[in-house]
Amino acid sequence: MVLDLGVEPTYRHGDPDENGRFGAFGGRYVPEALMPALLALEQSYRLARTDPVFTDRLTTLLHDRVGRPTRLHQVPRFAATLGVPGLKVYLKREDMAYTGSHKINNALGQALLAIRMGKTRIVAETGAGQHGAAVATVCAMLGLECVIYMGGHDIRRQPATVARMTLLGAEVRSVDSGNRRVKDAISASVREWVTSLHSTHLLLGTAVGPAPYPQMVRDFQTVIGAETREDILRTEGRLPDLVLACVGGGSNALGLFHPFAADPEVELVGVEAAGRGVADGEHAATLTAGSPGEVDGAFSYLLQDADGQISRTHSIAAGLDYPGVGPELSYLRDTGRASVRTATDAVALRGMLALSHSEGVLAALESAHAVGHLMERAESGELAPGALVVLCLSGTGDKDLAIATERVGSGL
């Protein structure tokens, strides 16, 4: 039995094994001092996910404060631009959730779990700022102290989101070591957590890190796919042929994919950031160009050099600019259940513009990678006539206005 968020999917993909592994991937690659905290977190989560008091409170807050269920929104004008006869495209509108992205689903779940464990303080990381904004909001809502680490590079390209977190009462700490991006923010937040385990919960925003974080984040995000499955069956009378989501760490992708994992007729596609080009090495396409290794406390795919050192990354989307990926997505990729494609910065911007011009929907640059890939797939003849497609619009593009405007003005 797993967490029930008010929608009963036909199938739920399996949990990791007793060692926190999905096949070969996952586990706990952490200092011995962290093991008791992780095992206590795992035990608390196992009890909470079957406790109706916990799940009912989470479901109520998701409805009353987040605005769930979010809309499954057909976009016929955009679909018509793709030139495929009978094509239907639906967007799962996570940008319409409170705070503007899917991140609040997991932030709220973990914050409630932290309170259940007697914690009074939250430490978190953020890249694009959407997870940070969600955490700051939830901490203000529930009366928790909040510290958020953000790479110095990302602070400079997401100033509005930084201001939002600060106004919500969070302390935002700049990380100016390493690549100054989300990987470095994760490392800094873990170091902070180690020094205050008795009072602090580490609220990771994506499905990475040591067990139980990958499963826990996935479960809190599965509400995305559960709602999608229910709505598409009610609206179309059948399952989609293709579901798409962008992939950084993997939270929105797993949230969408999970309830469709046992349906072989549904193609699951994750779209990674090819940046300026995979061949040029300026990208964040971990599952495409990476290799297995240990990153942020778990065995998974990562971008690394011949000596095993983590590679620098690039993406126009701060939320995808991460050299690793969650272990469950690594497993789904290696077993062939999910396929992985890439989209460059230019393709993502093209997707952002096409959707906004045809439907008045401004996608986050992260989600725009999936939109751009769908356009390329249509142009290459990969979409069959009459195909039914669902794409997770994981966040709003409001945070990306300065970046997109500058790039569009310079000719992409």
Kinemage of the C-alpha trace (Angstrom):
@kinemage 1
@onewidth
@group {chain A} dominant
@subgroup {mainchain}
@vectorlist {calphas} color= white
{ca met a 1} P 0.000 0.000 0.000
{ca val a 2} L 1.303 3.461 -0.884
{ca leu a 3} L 0.342 7.043 -0.318
{ca asp a 4} L -3.236 7.777 -1.373
{ca leu a 5} L -3.741 11.338 -2.566
{ca gly a 6} L -7.397 10.956 -3.436
{ca val a 7} L -7.053 9.378 -6.888
{ca glu a 8} L -6.756 5.608 -7.306
{ca pro a 9} L -4.577 4.679 -10.331
{ca thr a 10} L -5.013 1.246 -11.884
{ca tyr a 11} L -1.349 0.403 -11.293
{ca arg a 12} L 1.456 1.615 -9.088
{ca his a 13} L 5.007 0.773 -10.063
{ca gly a 14} L 7.006 -1.178 -7.533
{ca asp a 15} L 8.848 0.270 -4.569
{ca pro a 16} L 12.615 -0.070 -4.233
{ca asp a 17} L 14.025 -3.099 -2.447
{ca glu a 18} L 15.004 -3.168 1.226
{ca asn a 19} L 18.311 -1.488 0.376
{ca gly a 20} L 16.604 1.386 -1.403
{ca arg a 21} L 17.519 0.175 -4.892
{ca phe a 22} L 15.649 0.159 -8.174
{ca gly a 23} L 17.503 -2.686 -9.833
{ca ala a 24} L 21.181 -1.712 -9.634
{ca phe a 25} L 20.434 1.940 -8.935
{ca gly a 26} L 19.838 3.821 -5.700
{ca gly a 27} L 21.081 2.839 -2.258
{ca arg a 28} L 22.664 5.000 0.424
{ca tyr a 29} L 26.183 6.215 -0.345
{ca val a 30} L 26.557 8.449 2.689
{ca pro a 31} L 28.829 8.863 5.734
{ca glu a 32} L 28.014 6.492 8.584
{ca ala a 33} L 26.866 9.444 10.707
{ca leu a 34} L 23.930 10.009 8.336
{ca met a 35} L 22.650 6.420 8.299
{ca pro a 36} L 20.560 6.649 11.501
{ca ala a 37} L 18.854 9.809 10.237
{ca leu a 38} L 18.030 8.215 6.881
{ca leu a 39} L 16.732 5.019 8.461
{ca ala a 40} L 14.583 7.020 10.873
{ca leu a 41} L 13.213 9.056 7.954
{ca glu a 42} L 12.436 5.868 6.034
{ca gln a 43} L 10.623 4.343 8.999
{ca ser a 44} L 8.630 7.508 9.618
{ca tyr a 45} L 7.633 7.701 5.960
{ca arg a 46} L 6.562 4.050 5.850
{ca leu a 47} L 4.236 4.664 8.773
{ca ala a 48} L 2.956 8.014 7.471
{ca arg a 49} L 2.065 6.807 3.985
{ca thr a 50} L -0.446 4.320 5.423
{ca asp a 51} L -1.759 6.598 8.180
{ca pro a 52} L -5.125 8.121 7.191
{ca val a 53} L -4.569 11.088 9.510
{ca phe a 54} L -1.419 12.023 7.579
{ca thr a 55} L -2.740 11.272 4.091
{ca asp a 56} L -6.083 12.982 4.722
{ca arg a 57} L -4.366 16.150 5.926
{ca leu a 58} L -2.060 16.149 2.903
{ca thr a 59} L -4.953 15.581 0.499
{ca thr a 60} L -6.964 18.371 2.127
{ca leu a 61} L -4.093 20.868 1.946
{ca leu a 62} L -3.348 19.922 -1.671
{ca his a 63} L -6.967 20.688 -2.511
{ca asp a 64} L -7.498 23.769 -0.346
{ca arg a 65} L -4.091 25.469 -0.526
{ca val a 66} L -2.461 24.149 -3.713
{ca gly a 67} L -5.493 23.967 -5.999
{ca arg a 68} L -5.496 20.284 -6.880
{ca pro a 69} L -6.562 18.676 -9.054
{ca thr a 70} L -4.782 20.690 -11.722
{ca arg a 71} L -6.295 20.892 -15.196
{ca leu a 72} L -5.670 18.475 -18.053
{ca his a 73} L -5.930 21.048 -20.803
{ca gln a 74} L -6.275 20.252 -24.515
{ca val a 75} L -4.340 22.585 -26.841
{ca pro a 76} L -5.908 22.184 -30.314
{ca arg a 77} L -4.343 25.295 -31.875
{ca phe a 78} L -0.864 24.152 -30.899
{ca ala a 79} L -1.594 20.613 -32.112
{ca ala a 80} L -2.724 22.001 -35.466
{ca thr a 81} L 0.655 23.704 -35.949
{ca leu a 82} L 2.335 20.288 -35.805
{ca gly a 83} L 0.651 19.179 -39.024
{ca val a 84} L -0.263 15.635 -37.938
{ca pro a 85} L -3.824 14.656 -38.933
{ca gly a 86} L -6.073 13.932 -35.968
{ca leu a 87} L -3.357 14.648 -33.399
{ca lys a 88} L -4.603 15.548 -29.910
{ca val a 89} L -2.283 17.163 -27.363
{ca tyr a 90} L -3.137 17.682 -23.700
{ca leu a 91} L -1.101 19.617 -21.148
{ca lys a 92} L -1.076 18.572 -17.510
{ca arg a 93} L -1.122 22.092 -16.068
{ca glu a 94} L 1.175 21.912 -13.030
{ca asp a 95} L 1.954 25.575 -13.721
{ca met a 96} L -1.534 26.269 -12.351
{ca ala a 97} L -0.694 24.816 -8.928
{ca tyr a 98} L -0.053 27.392 -6.211
{ca thr a 99} L 3.514 28.773 -6.469
{ca gly a 100} L 3.532 27.975 -10.193
{ca ser a 101} L 4.940 24.467 -10.439
{ca his a 102} L 4.663 20.828 -9.398
{ca lys a 103} L 7.304 21.332 -6.709
{ca ile a 104} L 4.768 22.190 -4.007
{ca asn a 105} L 3.290 18.651 -4.089
{ca asn a 106} L 6.484 17.203 -2.670
{ca ala a 107} L 7.364 20.225 -0.517
{ca leu a 108} L 4.045 19.982 1.313
{ca gly a 109} L 4.292 16.228 1.799
{ca gln a 110} L 7.821 16.338 3.190
{ca ala a 111} L 7.079 19.335 5.426
{ca leu a 112} L 4.144 17.500 6.999
{ca leu a 113} L 6.399 14.496 7.494
{ca ala a 114} L 9.019 16.719 9.150
{ca ile a 115} L 6.418 18.004 11.623
{ca arg a 116} L 5.352 14.421 12.308
{ca met a 117} L 8.996 13.656 13.169
{ca gly a 118} L 9.211 16.608 15.549
{ca lys a 119} L 11.424 18.768 13.317
{ca thr a 120} L 11.087 22.550 13.487
{ca arg a 121} L 13.488 23.593 10.754
{ca ile a 122} L 13.770 22.925 7.010
{ca val a 123} L 16.871 23.140 4.854
{ca ala a 124} L 16.504 22.811 1.087
{ca glu a 125} L 18.254 23.331 -2.226
{ca thr a 126} L 16.950 25.000 -5.355
{ca gly a 127} L 18.085 25.529 -8.933
{ca ala a 128} L 15.403 27.291 -10.953
{ca gly a 129} L 13.907 28.568 -7.711
{ca gln a 130} L 10.558 26.819 -8.099
{ca his a 131} L 11.361 24.257 -5.425
{ca gly a 132} L 12.729 27.001 -3.198
{ca ala a 133} L 9.589 29.076 -3.621
{ca ala a 134} L 7.417 26.057 -2.836
{ca val a 135} L 9.440 25.213 0.281
{ca ala a 136} L 9.402 28.816 1.514
{ca thr a 137} L 5.633 28.933 1.005
{ca val a 138} L 5.001 25.671 2.817
{ca cys a 139} L 7.269 26.632 5.717
{ca ala a 140} L 5.395 29.912 6.134
{ca met a 141} L 2.087 28.028 5.944
{ca leu a 142} L 3.094 25.481 8.582
{ca gly a 143} L 5.283 27.616 10.846
{ca leu a 144} L 8.693 26.079 10.093
{ca glu a 145} L 12.059 27.850 9.965
{ca cys a 146} L 13.426 27.778 6.406
{ca val a 147} L 16.951 27.948 4.939
{ca ile a 148} L 17.419 27.560 1.181
{ca tyr a 149} L 20.737 27.078 -0.612
{ca met a 150} L 21.013 28.291 -4.196
{ca gly a 151} L 24.007 28.410 -6.516
{ca gly a 152} L 25.421 31.881 -7.102
{ca his a 153} L 25.040 31.456 -10.871
{ca asp a 154} L 21.354 30.585 -10.468
{ca ile a 155} L 20.762 33.486 -8.061
{ca arg a 156} L 21.919 35.866 -10.758
{ca arg a 157} L 19.643 34.426 -13.429
{ca gln a 158} L 16.558 34.031 -11.185
{ca pro a 159} L 16.404 37.293 -9.184
{ca ala a 160} L 12.597 37.476 -8.997
{ca thr a 161} L 12.374 34.011 -7.464
{ca val a 162} L 15.059 34.859 -4.922
{ca ala a 163} L 13.073 37.933 -3.922
{ca arg a 164} L 9.947 35.814 -3.602
{ca met a 165} L 11.631 33.310 -1.273
{ca thr a 166} L 12.991 36.132 0.873
{ca leu a 167} L 9.610 37.850 1.119
{ca leu a 168} L 8.110 34.547 2.229
{ca gly a 169} L 10.496 34.527 5.178
{ca ala a 170} L 13.159 32.096 3.952
{ca glu a 171} L 16.859 32.701 4.407
{ca val a 172} L 18.468 32.292 0.975
{ca arg a 173} L 22.167 31.374 1.096
{ca ser a 174} L 24.350 31.727 -1.993
{ca val a 175} L 26.662 28.835 -2.882
{ca asp a 176} L 29.750 30.120 -4.667
{ca ser a 177} L 31.803 26.938 -4.816
{ca gly a 178} L 32.073 24.463 -7.690
{ca asn a 179} L 29.864 25.198 -10.675
{ca arg a 180} L 27.612 27.471 -8.509
{ca arg a 181} L 24.519 25.597 -9.684
{ca val a 182} L 22.020 23.107 -8.301
{ca lys a 183} L 24.546 20.295 -7.684
{ca asp a 184} L 26.526 22.603 -5.421
{ca ala a 185} L 23.355 23.764 -3.662
{ca ile a 186} L 22.459 20.140 -2.884
{ca ser a 187} L 25.918 19.522 -1.429
{ca ala a 188} L 25.689 22.644 0.743
{ca ser a 189} L 22.227 21.751 2.044
{ca val a 190} L 23.388 18.251 2.999
{ca arg a 191} L 26.366 19.708 4.906
{ca glu a 192} L 23.968 21.993 6.777
{ca trp a 193} L 21.663 19.069 7.589
{ca val a 194} L 24.505 17.004 9.056
{ca thr a 195} L 25.203 19.698 11.650
{ca ser a 196} L 21.597 19.882 12.936
{ca leu a 197} L 19.959 16.480 12.498
{ca his a 198} L 17.991 16.696 15.741
{ca ser a 199} L 15.948 19.738 14.663
{ca thr a 200} L 16.249 19.876 10.880
{ca his a 201} L 14.760 18.019 7.925
{ca leu a 202} L 16.517 18.057 4.556
{ca leu a 203} L 13.761 18.678 1.991
{ca leu a 204} L 15.184 17.523 -1.342
{ca gly a 205} L 13.185 18.773 -4.299
{ca thr a 206} L 13.729 16.035 -6.849
{ca ala a 207} L 13.922 12.245 -6.945
{ca val a 208} L 17.656 11.995 -6.262
{ca gly a 209} L 19.809 11.357 -3.221
{ca pro a 210} L 20.022 8.425 -0.819
{ca ala a 211} L 17.031 6.239 0.032
{ca pro a 212} L 14.288 6.962 0.964
{ca tyr a 213} L 14.316 10.299 -0.925
{ca pro a 214} L 13.845 8.967 -4.506
{ca gln a 215} L 10.785 6.916 -3.558
{ca met a 216} L 9.391 9.568 -1.235
{ca val a 217} L 9.603 12.367 -3.811
{ca arg a 218} L 8.146 10.094 -6.488
{ca asp a 219} L 5.212 9.140 -4.280
{ca phe a 220} L 4.388 12.748 -3.418
{ca gln a 221} L 4.515 13.642 -7.145
{ca thr a 222} L 2.506 10.645 -8.390
{ca val a 223} L -0.639 12.732 -7.906
{ca ile a 224} L 0.298 14.264 -11.295
{ca gly a 225} L -0.014 11.005 -13.220
{ca ala a 226} L -2.906 9.674 -11.150
{ca glu a 227} L -5.019 12.722 -11.955
{ca thr a 228} L -3.905 12.573 -15.595
{ca arg a 229} L -4.895 8.940 -15.936
{ca glu a 230} L -8.333 9.519 -14.450
{ca asp a 231} L -8.982 12.622 -16.565
{ca ile a 232} L -7.779 11.223 -19.900
{ca leu a 233} L -9.876 8.072 -19.483
{ca arg a 234} L -12.910 10.181 -18.668
{ca thr a 235} L -12.290 12.620 -21.529
{ca glu a 236} L -10.998 10.350 -24.311
{ca gly a 237} L -12.076 6.904 -23.164
{ca arg a 238} L -8.575 5.505 -23.594
{ca leu a 239} L -4.982 5.861 -22.444
{ca pro a 240} L -2.586 8.200 -24.260
{ca asp a 241} L -0.168 6.887 -26.849
{ca leu a 242} L 2.642 9.106 -25.594
{ca val a 243} L 3.377 10.935 -22.346
{ca leu a 244} L 6.219 13.458 -22.220
{ca ala a 245} L 8.054 15.312 -19.484
{ca cys a 246} L 11.319 17.185 -19.118
{ca val a 247} L 14.042 15.523 -17.041
{ca gly a 248} L 16.485 17.159 -14.666
{ca gly a 249} L 16.508 15.085 -11.488
{ca gly a 250} L 13.229 13.461 -12.473
{ca ser a 251} L 10.435 14.516 -10.105
{ca asn a 252} L 7.841 15.696 -12.621
{ca ala a 253} L 8.693 12.907 -15.065
{ca leu a 254} L 8.277 10.178 -12.455
{ca gly a 255} L 5.144 11.855 -11.153
{ca leu a 256} L 3.601 11.620 -14.611
{ca phe a 257} L 5.059 8.244 -15.658
{ca his a 258} L 4.394 6.245 -12.504
{ca pro a 259} L 0.687 5.392 -12.970
{ca phe a 260} L 1.322 4.420 -16.634
{ca ala a 261} L 4.372 2.215 -16.029
{ca ala a 262} L 2.480 -1.081 -16.397
{ca asp a 263} L 0.777 -0.060 -19.657
{ca pro a 264} L 3.135 -1.040 -22.499
{ca glu a 265} L 0.957 0.731 -25.048
{ca val a 266} L 1.803 4.067 -23.403
{ca glu a 267} L 5.195 5.378 -24.523
{ca leu a 268} L 7.066 7.195 -21.743
{ca val a 269} L 9.548 9.803 -22.945
{ca gly a 270} L 11.798 11.989 -20.833
{ca val a 271} L 13.440 14.986 -22.504
{ca glu a 272} L 16.849 16.095 -21.230
{ca ala a 273} L 18.681 19.368 -21.754
{ca ala a 274} L 21.112 19.172 -24.686
{ca gly a 275} L 22.207 22.745 -23.965
{ca arg a 276} L 24.441 24.017 -26.756
{ca gly a 277} L 24.897 20.485 -28.044
{ca val a 278} L 25.667 17.050 -26.617
{ca ala a 279} L 28.567 16.591 -29.024
{ca asp a 280} L 30.115 19.856 -27.822
{ca gly a 281} L 29.971 18.816 -24.175
{ca glu a 282} L 27.920 21.833 -23.061
{ca his a 283} L 24.762 20.114 -21.902
{ca ala a 284} L 23.019 18.384 -18.999
{ca ala a 285} L 21.894 15.210 -20.811
{ca thr a 286} L 22.767 12.705 -18.088
{ca leu a 287} L 20.835 9.649 -19.276
{ca thr a 288} L 21.897 10.273 -22.871
{ca ala a 289} L 25.599 10.914 -22.438
{ca gly a 290} L 26.382 9.889 -18.858
{ca ser a 291} L 27.515 6.678 -17.198
{ca pro a 292} L 26.680 4.958 -13.899
{ca gly a 293} L 28.370 6.158 -10.733
{ca glu a 294} L 27.724 7.655 -7.318
{ca val a 295} L 26.217 11.134 -7.113
{ca asp a 296} L 24.622 12.872 -4.129
{ca gly a 297} L 24.344 9.705 -2.082
{ca ala a 298} L 22.981 7.244 -4.656
{ca phe a 299} L 24.203 5.050 -7.517
{ca ser a 300} L 22.754 6.428 -10.728
{ca tyr a 301} L 23.687 7.871 -14.094
{ca leu a 302} L 25.816 10.993 -13.958
{ca leu a 303} L 28.015 13.125 -16.152
{ca gln a 304} L 31.635 12.390 -15.288
{ca asp a 305} L 35.046 12.479 -16.892
{ca ala a 306} L 37.470 9.585 -17.392
{ca asp a 307} L 38.760 10.044 -13.833
{ca gly a 308} L 35.284 9.897 -12.312
{ca gln a 309} L 35.120 13.629 -11.607
{ca ile a 310} L 31.684 15.208 -12.055
{ca ser a 311} L 31.491 17.226 -15.252
{ca arg a 312} L 30.338 20.796 -15.584
{ca thr a 313} L 26.927 21.226 -17.147
{ca his a 314} L 25.000 23.803 -19.141
{ca ser a 315} L 21.321 24.403 -19.791
{ca ile a 316} L 19.288 27.513 -20.417
{ca ala a 317} L 16.883 26.048 -17.827
{ca ala a 318} L 18.290 26.218 -14.305
{ca gly a 319} L 16.056 23.355 -13.168
{ca leu a 320} L 17.639 20.958 -15.673
{ca asp a 321} L 21.237 22.062 -15.097
{ca tyr a 322} L 22.190 19.054 -12.963
{ca pro a 323} L 24.880 16.415 -13.705
{ca gly a 324} L 22.911 13.510 -12.221
{ca val a 325} L 19.449 11.980 -12.374
{ca gly a 326} L 17.258 9.943 -10.058
{ca pro a 327} L 17.913 6.190 -9.699
{ca glu a 328} L 14.403 5.134 -10.699
{ca leu a 329} L 14.656 6.962 -14.012
{ca ser a 330} L 18.045 5.305 -14.545
{ca tyr a 331} L 16.332 1.958 -13.980
{ca leu a 332} L 13.434 2.766 -16.322
{ca arg a 333} L 15.925 3.866 -18.966
{ca asp a 334} L 18.077 0.725 -18.705
{ca thr a 335} L 15.081 -1.628 -18.723
{ca gly a 336} L 13.699 0.151 -21.790
{ca arg a 337} L 10.414 1.109 -20.146
{ca ala a 338} L 11.137 4.806 -20.635
{ca ser a 339} L 13.041 6.322 -23.524
{ca val a 340} L 15.134 9.453 -23.336
{ca arg a 341} L 15.470 12.233 -25.895
{ca thr a 342} L 17.171 15.621 -25.829
{ca ala a 343} L 16.357 19.203 -26.749
{ca thr a 344} L 18.863 22.027 -27.131
{ca asp a 345} L 18.483 25.512 -25.694
{ca ala a 346} L 17.287 26.708 -29.099
{ca val a 347} L 14.708 23.920 -29.404
{ca ala a 348} L 13.379 24.718 -25.923
{ca leu a 349} L 13.008 28.414 -26.758
{ca arg a 350} L 11.245 27.482 -29.968
{ca gly a 351} L 8.825 25.297 -27.999
{ca met a 352} L 8.221 28.071 -25.477
{ca leu a 353} L 7.364 30.558 -28.245
{ca ala a 354} L 5.196 28.139 -30.233
{ca leu a 355} L 3.026 27.266 -27.241
{ca ser a 356} L 2.710 30.849 -26.038
{ca his a 357} L 1.835 32.179 -29.521
{ca ser a 358} L -0.717 29.465 -30.316
{ca glu a 359} L -2.355 28.952 -26.906
{ca gly a 360} L -1.391 31.851 -24.649
{ca val a 361} L 0.381 29.436 -22.300
{ca leu a 362} L 3.859 30.480 -21.155
{ca ala a 363} L 5.803 27.353 -20.239
{ca ala a 364} L 8.836 27.273 -17.982
{ca leu a 365} L 12.036 26.740 -19.930
{ca glu a 366} L 12.305 23.309 -18.300
{ca ser a 367} L 8.921 22.171 -19.659
{ca ala a 368} L 9.607 23.893 -22.978
{ca his a 369} L 12.252 21.245 -23.686
{ca ala a 370} L 9.467 18.655 -23.901
{ca val a 371} L 7.346 20.994 -26.039
{ca gly a 372} L 10.235 21.583 -28.438
{ca his a 373} L 10.961 17.875 -28.675
{ca leu a 374} L 7.316 17.169 -29.513
{ca met a 375} L 7.582 19.650 -32.377
{ca glu a 376} L 10.722 17.931 -33.668
{ca arg a 377} L 9.055 14.542 -33.364
{ca ala a 378} L 6.124 15.729 -35.468
{ca glu a 379} L 8.460 17.156 -38.115
{ca ser a 380} L 10.395 13.885 -38.331
{ca gly a 381} L 7.233 11.840 -38.913
{ca glu a 382} L 7.406 10.009 -35.558
{ca leu a 383} L 3.865 10.971 -34.563
{ca ala a 384} L 1.165 8.777 -36.079
{ca pro a 385} L -2.101 10.289 -37.343
{ca gly a 386} L -4.676 10.341 -34.567
{ca ala a 387} L -2.061 10.100 -31.813
{ca leu a 388} L -3.072 11.089 -28.291
{ca val a 389} L -0.311 12.900 -26.397
{ca val a 390} L -0.041 14.189 -22.814
{ca leu a 391} L 2.769 16.575 -21.858
{ca cys a 392} L 3.538 17.674 -18.310
{ca leu a 393} L 3.776 21.445 -18.130
{ca ser a 394} L 5.722 21.341 -14.897
{ca gly a 395} L 5.969 25.079 -14.272
{ca thr a 396} L 5.196 28.610 -15.401
{ca gly a 397} L 7.588 30.621 -17.525
{ca asp a 398} L 7.165 33.772 -15.446
{ca lys a 399} L 10.514 33.131 -13.768
{ca asp a 400} L 12.242 32.897 -17.175
{ca leu a 401} L 11.055 36.138 -18.773
{ca ala a 402} L 14.416 37.909 -18.615
{ca ile a 403} L 16.347 34.921 -19.993
{ca ala a 404} L 13.858 34.209 -22.777
{ca thr a 405} L 13.510 37.863 -23.788
{ca glu a 406} L 17.275 38.291 -23.999
{ca arg a 407} L 17.739 35.122 -26.062
{ca val a 408} L 14.817 35.837 -28.389
{ca gly a 409} L 16.088 39.364 -28.909
{ca ser a 410} L 19.500 38.023 -29.894
{ca gly a 411} L 18.005 35.564 -32.370
{ca leu a 412} L 17.875 32.542 -30.027
